[in-house]
Amino acid sequence: MTANIDFSRVNTVLFDFDGTLMDTNDLVAESWRHTVRTLAGREISDDDIRSSLGELLMDSMHRLIPEVDADTASDFYREYQRGIYLDNIRPYDGAEEVLRALKAAGYKVALVTSRLKSSTERGLAHFGFAELFDAVLTASDTEKCKPDPDPILITLDMIDSKPGQAMYIGDTDSDIEAGRAAGVITALVDWSVALPPEKRAGGPAPDVVIEKMQDILQLLDLR
């Protein structure tokens, strides 16, 4: 947690999906292992898997499996992931409680993710979260993705909100970079696999670190 941030001006809360709202870490890890093992005939390290979090899939494919055509590898990864998707994701503790509390208090709530539209909507619908968002923006909906600020700014425009009224909650450097560039308050979740405490030095500094989901309600004086 941090001081000197005026959270009273916040009327809009934006969430990332993977690693922030939804625990997809096992899903991503298993998808990478299966893809690299099958197409490249080798194993991929946990560090390389973690390095892909928050990065566009095609960029990760070029970097981590350069010996395989990136389009082929991406299609293979996504097809495999579709088959194991719902069995390998779960909301983080307190996610539904916080979303419902924000909506009940009149906050605008939106999702800004680099995941594709089809899988994002499938996950939200499965857990009954779709109705809790005023807007959902995915990688399928915009030409630019985080760390570019456009996805955040487009989402704010969709719900008639301004950067000075918003907080963006994420788990990767690209989330924090995008939020800072967009001019919103940035919050990093302390449960981040992409950015555990020992790897946070040197990257873009968030305005606040959220230790547990319910901290959001405390920051906004809703608890």
KEKE-496668 format. One record per residue (C-alpha): residue in one letter; residue number from 1; z negated, x, y. Coordinates in steps of 0.05 Angstrom, whole numbers, plus 5000, padded with zeros to 4 digits. Layout:
// residues N
   res     n     zz     xx     yy
     A   NUM      Z      X      Y
...
//
This chain:
// residues 223
   res     n     zz     xx     yy
     M     1   5000   5000   5000
     T     2   5009   5023   5072
     A     3   4987   5004   5142
     N     4   5021   4994   5209
     I     5   5073   4945   5181
     D     6   5076   4877   5214
     F     7   5084   4831   5154
     S     8   5070   4770   5197
     R     9   5143   4771   5220
     V    10   5169   4765   5149
     N    11   5197   4697   5129
     T    12   5247   4723   5078
     V    13   5234   4762   5014
     L    14   5292   4794   4976
     F    15   5285   4820   4905
     D    16   5324   4867   4861
     F    17   5334   4843   4789
     D    18   5331   4901   4739
     G    19   5266   4939   4738
     T    20   5237   4898   4795
     L    21   5236   4824   4777
     M    22   5258   4831   4705
     D    23   5240   4885   4655
     T    24   5307   4906   4627
     N    25   5288   4978   4612
     D    26   5293   4971   4536
     L    27   5358   4933   4543
     V    28   5390   4987   4585
     A    29   5363   5044   4542
     E    30   5388   5013   4477
     S    31   5456   4997   4507
     W    32   5465   5069   4530
     R    33   5443   5099   4463
     H    34   5490   5054   4424
     T    35   5548   5067   4471
     V    36   5541   5143   4472
     R    37   5527   5148   4398
     T    38   5587   5106   4379
     L    39   5639   5129   4429
     A    40   5618   5202   4440
     G    41   5585   5218   4374
     R    42   5522   5246   4405
     E    43   5454   5225   4432
     I    44   5437   5213   4505
     S    45   5371   5237   4534
     D    46   5318   5192   4564
     D    47   5325   5230   4630
     D    48   5400   5215   4632
     I    49   5386   5142   4618
     R    50   5335   5140   4674
     S    51   5384   5173   4721
     S    52   5432   5115   4712
     L    53   5382   5063   4738
     G    54   5405   5036   4805
     E    55   5473   5069   4798
     L    56   5539   5031   4788
     L    57   5556   5029   4714
     M    58   5625   5059   4724
     D    59   5596   5117   4763
     S    60   5545   5130   4708
     M    61   5600   5128   4655
     H    62   5641   5180   4692
     R    63   5580   5224   4700
     L    64   5545   5216   4633
     I    65   5603   5206   4584
     P    66   5661   5245   4617
     E    67   5696   5253   4550
     V    68   5706   5178   4543
     D    69   5750   5134   4587
     A    70   5702   5100   4636
     D    71   5734   5031   4631
     T    72   5731   5033   4555
     A    73   5659   5057   4556
     S    74   5637   5004   4607
     D    75   5670   4948   4569
     F    76   5637   4972   4504
     Y    77   5569   4977   4537
     R    78   5573   4908   4568
     E    79   5598   4875   4504
     Y    80   5541   4906   4463
     Q    81   5490   4887   4517
     R    82   5513   4815   4518
     G    83   5494   4809   4444
     I    84   5423   4835   4453
     Y    85   5410   4812   4524
     L    86   5361   4754   4520
     D    87   5321   4787   4465
     N    88   5309   4849   4507
     I    89   5290   4824   4577
     R    90   5227   4792   4604
     P    91   5199   4777   4673
     Y    92   5146   4825   4698
     D    93   5076   4797   4698
     G    94   5065   4751   4757
     A    95   5138   4744   4774
     E    96   5142   4669   4766
     E    97   5075   4658   4800
     V    98   5097   4698   4861
     L    99   5166   4666   4867
     R   100   5136   4596   4864
     A   101   5082   4614   4914
     L   102   5133   4641   4963
     K   103   5176   4579   4957
     A   104   5115   4533   4964
     A   105   5095   4571   5028
     G   106   5164   4560   5058
     Y   107   5192   4631   5051
     K   108   5266   4643   5040
     V   109   5275   4678   4973
     A   110   5338   4714   4950
     L   111   5362   4762   4897
     V   112   5406   4823   4912
     T   113   5428   4860   4850
     S   114   5481   4909   4825
     R   115   5483   4872   4759
     L   116   5544   4828   4746
     K   117   5542   4754   4762
     S   118   5548   4728   4691
     S   119   5488   4766   4662
     T   120   5446   4756   4724
     E   121   5455   4680   4722
     R   122   5444   4679   4647
     G   123   5377   4715   4654
     L   124   5354   4672   4712
     A   125   5372   4608   4676
     H   126   5338   4629   4611
     F   127   5271   4638   4646
     G   128   5278   4579   4693
     F   129   5283   4624   4755
     A   130   5350   4600   4782
     E   131   5320   4543   4822
     L   132   5272   4591   4857
     F   133   5324   4628   4897
     D   134   5359   4606   4960
     A   135   5415   4656   4947
     V   136   5436   4704   4892
     L   137   5484   4761   4908
     T   138   5510   4805   4851
     A   139   5559   4862   4842
     S   140   5612   4809   4827
     D   141   5604   4780   4897
     T   142   5615   4840   4943
     E   143   5661   4899   4948
     K   144   5604   4946   4967
     C   145   5541   4957   4927
     K   146   5474   4989   4942
     P   147   5457   5039   4971
     D   148   5506   5009   5021
     P   149   5468   4958   5064
     D   150   5524   4906   5060
     P   151   5495   4867   5000
     I   152   5429   4857   5036
     L   153   5462   4839   5102
     I   154   5510   4790   5069
     T   155   5452   4757   5033
     L   156   5412   4750   5097
     D   157   5472   4718   5130
     M   158   5478   4669   5071
     I   159   5408   4643   5084
     D   160   5410   4648   5160
     S   161   5358   4703   5164
     K   162   5353   4768   5203
     P   163   5335   4839   5181
     G   164   5274   4838   5226
     Q   165   5247   4778   5186
     A   166   5259   4806   5116
     M   167   5229   4850   5063
     Y   168   5269   4878   5004
     I   169   5233   4896   4940
     G   170   5265   4945   4891
     D   171   5253   5001   4841
     T   172   5305   5055   4857
     D   173   5325   5102   4912
     S   174   5388   5061   4923
     D   175   5345   4999   4936
     I   176   5303   5035   4988
     E   177   5364   5068   5020
     A   178   5400   5001   5025
     G   179   5339   4967   5054
     R   180   5327   5021   5106
     A   181   5400   5020   5127
     A   182   5398   4944   5133
     G   183   5336   4947   5177
     V   184   5289   4908   5132
     I   185   5219   4926   5108
     T   186   5226   4964   5043
     A   187   5179   4958   4984
     L   188   5180   5000   4921
     V   189   5148   4973   4858
     D   190   5097   5021   4827
     W   191   5121   5002   4757
     S   192   5189   5034   4770
     V   193   5217   5074   4711
     A   194   5272   5101   4756
     L   195   5222   5128   4805
     P   196   5155   5144   4773
     P   197   5104   5175   4821
     E   198   5123   5247   4803
     K   199   5195   5235   4823
     R   200   5185   5200   4890
     A   201   5179   5262   4934
     G   202   5242   5279   4972
     G   203   5274   5211   4966
     P   204   5277   5156   5018
     A   205   5206   5134   5033
     P   206   5191   5059   5026
     D   207   5149   5024   5077
     V   208   5102   5001   5023
     V   209   5089   5011   4949
     I   210   5071   4949   4909
     E   211   5023   4964   4852
     K   212   5028   4895   4820
     M   213   5070   4833   4834
     Q   214   5013   4794   4864
     D   215   5008   4847   4920
     I   216   5067   4812   4952
     L   217   5024   4751   4965
     Q   218   4968   4794   4992
     L   219   5015   4830   5040
     L   220   5039   4763   5067
     D   221   4969   4735   5072
     L   222   4982   4683   5019
     R   223   4922   4704   4977
//
